């Protein structure tokens, strides 16, 4: 009985955090702050996917969250390498 209420509150909090990260992304001046905002948005989206997986009781959402986490990590590393070195692949 209390689980749906807790999941709704958690989804609302992570959704609000996602909107605040979007605002931070548009407000950021240097590329490092933009990469940090994007990486934090990825973490919030992964949390929302996991919350929906718990709410619906299926394992598909957890697999999607894992794939999204891997893609988020690789894209963050690629952005950082591009900023530091000017290219991604040497």
PyMOL commands that set and color helices and strands:
alter all, ss='L'
color gray80, all
select helices_A, chain A and resi 2-27+31-56+60-85
alter helices_A, ss='H'
color red, helices_A
deselect
rebuild
show_as cartoon
